[in-house]
Amino acid sequence: MGKSVEWLKTKVKSISLNEKIFQIFLGEDCYVIGALSQKDGATPNIFSLATIYDSIYDIHKKVEFSFYSACACDLSESLEDYRMFGPVQKNEKTAEYYIENMAFRVGTLWDLLAQLYNELWQIKTPINKLFCTEFFHNTSQGKRGRPAAKTIYAYLVEEDEVKEETESWKGNHTYAKEYRDQMTHRNAPSISSISPFNTAIRPPAVFSLKRITEDYLQVIAFITGAVTEISSYIVEHPPFGMQEIVWD
């Protein structure tokens, strides 16, 4: 195991998401799981936000599991065993499985971040027509552009820059997005190809692990910022006029 993987493990270990943060307790062991309303409100719906967050937390735990599973494959960072073509080492192949799993789930986290802000800011973009990059681009524009949207959009479109192995790289979101697109529309990133169908060289698993993990760390940081905004809103506008939010 090399320095970059150990550095990533330290970063992932530092993540702290509270599973129960939006639960509204009515007693010691009783809490509201939801409510339906027939009218379209002009304010954020706490239960919609809670549902989105529950999905975020669930996916976060699954990404975390895949990350540690990939780390357990003991990937070499010296690239001595890396092969552009031909058979791939068994541990590398296993790691690629977990990295691909991470890539798709991290992409979903970005969409859910947009859903959180769509509800909090009451943009009212239909759920099935909300696209992360487009959403944050649109909400960052003009004199009333939202600061959080500007910061998030700037990250989504930043140019590629590979730095030292124990530093955060730039362009990770674009890398992760292209990685997912290749899996969906062309050949798997774990397969090198020189053909009319696609020309691409298989990257070392440890390289993809670093880039996709860093994209995961960034979306979690933005989610944490959104949760802080939402929590402040709830304190000022408590549902039912009463609540108890659990904080760790």
QUIMOTA-V307930 format. One record per residue. N is the residue number from 0. OMEGA is omega in whole degrees, 0 to 359 (none if undefined). Layout:
n = <N | N>
omega = <OMEGA | OMEGA>
//
This chain:
n = <0 | 1 | 2 | 3 | 4 | 5 | 6 | 7 | 8 | 9 | 10 | 11 | 12 | 13 | 14 | 15 | 16 | 17 | 18 | 19 | 20 | 21 | 22 | 23 | 24 | 25 | 26 | 27 | 28 | 29 | 30 | 31 | 32 | 33 | 34 | 35 | 36 | 37 | 38 | 39 | 40 | 41 | 42 | 43 | 44 | 45 | 46 | 47 | 48 | 49 | 50 | 51 | 52 | 53 | 54 | 55 | 56 | 57 | 58 | 59 | 60 | 61 | 62 | 63 | 64 | 65 | 66 | 67 | 68 | 69 | 70 | 71 | 72 | 73 | 74 | 75 | 76 | 77 | 78 | 79 | 80 | 81 | 82 | 83 | 84 | 85 | 86 | 87 | 88 | 89 | 90 | 91 | 92 | 93 | 94 | 95 | 96 | 97 | 98 | 99 | 100 | 101 | 102 | 103 | 104 | 105 | 106 | 107 | 108 | 109 | 110 | 111 | 112 | 113 | 114 | 115 | 116 | 117 | 118 | 119 | 120 | 121 | 122 | 123 | 124 | 125 | 126 | 127 | 128 | 129 | 130 | 131 | 132 | 133 | 134 | 135 | 136 | 137 | 138 | 139 | 140 | 141 | 142 | 143 | 144 | 145 | 146 | 147 | 148 | 149 | 150 | 151 | 152 | 153 | 154 | 155 | 156 | 157 | 158 | 159 | 160 | 161 | 162 | 163 | 164 | 165 | 166 | 167 | 168 | 169 | 170 | 171 | 172 | 173 | 174 | 175 | 176 | 177 | 178 | 179 | 180 | 181 | 182 | 183 | 184 | 185 | 186 | 187 | 188 | 189 | 190 | 191 | 192 | 193 | 194 | 195 | 196 | 197 | 198 | 199 | 200 | 201 | 202 | 203 | 204 | 205 | 206 | 207 | 208 | 209 | 210 | 211 | 212 | 213 | 214 | 215 | 216 | 217 | 218 | 219 | 220 | 221 | 222 | 223 | 224 | 225 | 226 | 227 | 228 | 229 | 230 | 231 | 232 | 233 | 234 | 235 | 236 | 237 | 238 | 239 | 240 | 241 | 242 | 243 | 244 | 245 | 246 | 247>
omega = <183 | 185 | 184 | 180 | 178 | 177 | 178 | 179 | 177 | 180 | 181 | 180 | 183 | 180 | 180 | 175 | 181 | 183 | 189 | 191 | 182 | 177 | 181 | 186 | 175 | 180 | 184 | 183 | 184 | 178 | 182 | 181 | 179 | 178 | 179 | 179 | 181 | 183 | 178 | 182 | 178 | 180 | 180 | 178 | 184 | 182 | 174 | 178 | 180 | 179 | 178 | 182 | 178 | 178 | 177 | 183 | 180 | 180 | 177 | 181 | 180 | 175 | 179 | 179 | 181 | 179 | 182 | 177 | 177 | 179 | 182 | 179 | 175 | 181 | 178 | 177 | 177 | 180 | 179 | 181 | 183 | 179 | 177 | 182 | 177 | 183 | 179 | 178 | 184 | 182 | 178 | 180 | 179 | 179 | 180 | 178 | 181 | 179 | 177 | 176 | 178 | 186 | 181 | 181 | 177 | 175 | 178 | 177 | 178 | 178 | 180 | 174 | 178 | 178 | 178 | 182 | 177 | 179 | 182 | 182 | 181 | 176 | 176 | 170 | 179 | 185 | 184 | 178 | 182 | 178 | 191 | 185 | 179 | 181 | 183 | 173 | 183 | 183 | 179 | 188 | 172 | 181 | 181 | 177 | 185 | 182 | 180 | 180 | 179 | 180 | 181 | 181 | 178 | 178 | 184 | 185 | 183 | 182 | 184 | 175 | 178 | 182 | 178 | 186 | 178 | 174 | 175 | 179 | 176 | 179 | 182 | 182 | 178 | 178 | 183 | 180 | 179 | 177 | 179 | 180 | 179 | 179 | 185 | 191 | 181 | 179 | 180 | 179 | 181 | 181 | 176 | 182 | 170 | 186 | 176 | 180 | 178 | 174 | 182 | 178 | 181 | 178 | 173 | 182 | 183 | 178 | 178 | 179 | 181 | 185 | 182 | 177 | 179 | 175 | 175 | 179 | 181 | 179 | 176 | 178 | 178 | 177 | 178 | 177 | 178 | 179 | 178 | 177 | 182 | 180 | 178 | 179 | 183 | 178 | 181 | 182 | 183 | 177 | 179 | 183 | 180 | 177 | 169 | 179 | 181 | 177 | 174 | none>
//
